[in-house]
Amino acid sequence: MGLILDLAVVAVTLVVLASLALLAWTVAIGATKAAERGRTRVAGMRREIVAAEARMRARTDGHGETTSE
């Protein structure tokens, strides 16, 4: 009877470890994808800022005004 209980404990332990490994894998994949989406979003925002600055400079240069920078 003791051997059966020992094997049951080992089986439950393996199931718990496997589920924790799967959880860690899922979190790692999710974090990687989130970081990639964040970098893409930041790059898009940087492009928008550059375009807005270019429009502002063009508008300022077209009106003959100068900036004090």
Contacts in CASP RR format, 6 or more apart in sequence:
PFRMAT RR
TARGET T0000
AUTHOR 0000-0000-0000
METHOD contacts of the structure
MODEL  1
MGLILDLAVVAVTLVVLASLALLAWTVAIGATKAAERGRTRVAGMRREIV
AAEARMRARTDGHGETTSE
60 66 0 8 1.000
60 67 0 8 1.000
END
